[in-house]
Amino acid sequence: MLTEELRTIILKITEDPLYVKPSAIDIPLKLNRRLREYFITQLRTRKDKYAAQIFNEQIRYDELDKVLKGAYQYLVDKCGISTEEELYRFLKLLIGNILRQQGKREWAKREELENPVDEAIFQSIQSFSRGSEYENIPSLIEYGKQNSLFHWNGEKWRVTNLGLAFIKLSSMQAVKFLILLELHQSGGKDDVWHVSRNYLEWIYTTKKYFFDYPPDEIPEIYLGKWLRRLIEMGIIEFEIAYEGGVGNFQYDVGYIIKVTKFGEVILEIILDSESDPLSTFVEMLYRQELNFSPDLLSYYSNSETIEKLRGLFLNSEIVKGQENEIKAGLKSFQDMGYISSLKTFIPSIEGVVRNIYVDKSIGGTDKDLEPMLDQLQSNRWITKETRALVISLGRTKKVHGLEGLFEQEAQIYCRMTLKALEDIHKNFYFVFV
C-alpha cells in the first residue's frame, strides 16, 4: 500500500539522510536527442490511434525522460556499458517496449537479440521499466518530494514537519492525510502529482464508471496517475466487465472502476463543506514549511514549552474561570492522556473565546461559538488561522465525539489546541492591541 511504502521510505531517510542519494548522471545531450527523434518518428509513422495519448504521457509529462534516465544509469552503473551506440541500441529497444505496452500492443513484436547476454540485459531493463522495486523507490521519493514530505538540501535529505507528522498516523489517517496534502497543493487537472477536488467530487458522486482498458494501461496523463494512487490507497478498485456470448461463453468488454466502502467514508469526510480538523492540521504544517517555523510536533511535546505555556495561560486575564481546566488539560497532556486532555481543553478554548468577546464589549455570551469567532476575527482580535483551529476542534467534539478518537489522533488535536490557546494569547496581548 502506498502509505506504508512511503512511511518506510521516510523512516529510512530519518535514519540515514544520505539514503538513495539523487543521481548526478544524466543522458548526454546528443544521445538524448537521438532517442527522442526515434520516439517521435515511430509515433508519427505508425499513426496509432493512441499515439497522441502516448505523446502526452511520455513527452509532455516527462515519463519517457524518467524511464530513460533510470535505464541509462542502470546500463552505465550495473552493466558497464558506456559507448553511445551500445547505449542507443538498448534504449531504443526500451522505447519500442514502451510503445508496445502503451499502444495496446499493436506495434510489431520485438525480435529476440542474438546474443543471450544482450537479451538478459534487455530483460532486466524491461523489468525495471514495468515498475520493479529498483524503479519504485525513485517514484516514491519523487512523490514525497512533490508533496513536501521531505526534500534534498544539496547535501542530504531533510524530513519536513509534514513528513514527521505522516509517519505517526494510523493507516486510515495516513490515507486521509495524503489526500488532504495533495488537495492543498493541487494545481488543477494538469497536475499529475496532486489530485483535484473536482475529480474527487466526481468519483464520489458517480461511484463507478467504465474504461475500455485496465488501470495499469491508462496513459500516464493526470488521470492515470491519480487513478493509480487512489487504487494504491484503497479509495477505488476495478474489476473486469463481461458480456455474454454464445452459450456459457463470456468475453471481457472493459473495466469498471468504482469507489470502495473505505473510499466512500474517506471522501465523505474530506469533501465535507465544513472544515475538517486534520485538514486544518495539514494546512498548519504546510504554512510552517513555507515560513521555516519550528516543528509543531516537537515544540508542543517539550517539557520546557509546556511550563512556559502554563505560566503564560494561568497569568492571563482571558482565561478567567478556565484555570483549573487548563491545569488539568496540561497535566493530562504531559501524562499522555490525550483524550482526557481534549475533554478539558476544548471547552476551555470556548470559554476563553467568550471571555474575549465580553471583555471587548462586542456582545454577551448568548451567541454560538462560530458567530462569536466571526466577529472576533472581523474586529481583528483573532486571526483567520486561529478561527479555523478553534472551529475545527469544536467540530471534532461535535462530529466524531472524543471517546471514539484514537490516542494518536487525539495527540494531534491536543497540539492544535495548545497552538490555538497560544495564538489567542499572542493575538490578544501583542498583535492587535
HELIX and SHEET records of a PDB file:
HELIX    1   1 LEU A    2  GLU A   15  1                                  14    
HELIX    2   2 LEU A   29  ARG A   46  1                                  18    
HELIX    3   3 ALA A   51  PHE A   55  1                                   5    
HELIX    4   4 ASN A   56  ARG A   60  3                                   5    
HELIX    5   5 GLU A   63  ASP A   77  1                                  15    
HELIX    6   6 GLU A   84  GLN A  102  1                                  19    
HELIX    7   7 PRO A  116  SER A  129  1                                  14    
HELIX    8   8 GLU A  133  GLN A  146  1                                  14    
HELIX    9   9 ASN A  161  PHE A  166  1                                   6    
HELIX   10  10 SER A  171  GLN A  185  1                                  15    
HELIX   11  11 ARG A  197  THR A  206  1                                  10    
HELIX   12  12 PRO A  215  GLU A  217  5                                   3    
HELIX   13  13 TYR A  222  MET A  233  1                                  12    
HELIX   14  14 LYS A  261  ILE A  270  1                                  10    
HELIX   15  15 PRO A  277  ASN A  291  1                                  15    
HELIX   16  16 LEU A  296  TYR A  299  1                                   4    
HELIX   17  17 SER A  303  LEU A  314  1                                  12    
HELIX   18  18 GLU A  317  VAL A  319  5                                   3    
HELIX   19  19 GLU A  323  GLN A  334  1                                  12    
HELIX   20  20 TYR A  338  ASP A  359  1                                  22    
HELIX   21  21 LEU A  369  SER A  378  1                                  10    
HELIX   22  22 LYS A  384  ARG A  395  1                                  12    
HELIX   23  23 THR A  396  HIS A  400  3                                   5    
HELIX   24  24 GLU A  407  LYS A  426  1                                  20    
HELIX   25  25 ASN A  427  VAL A  431  3                                   5    
SHEET    1   A 2 PHE A 150  TRP A 152  0                                        
SHEET    2   A 2 TRP A 157  VAL A 159 -1                                        
SHEET    1   B 3 LYS A 208  PHE A 211  0                                        
SHEET    2   B 3 GLN A 250  VAL A 259 -1                                        
SHEET    3   B 3 ILE A 236  GLY A 244 -1                                        
END                                                                             
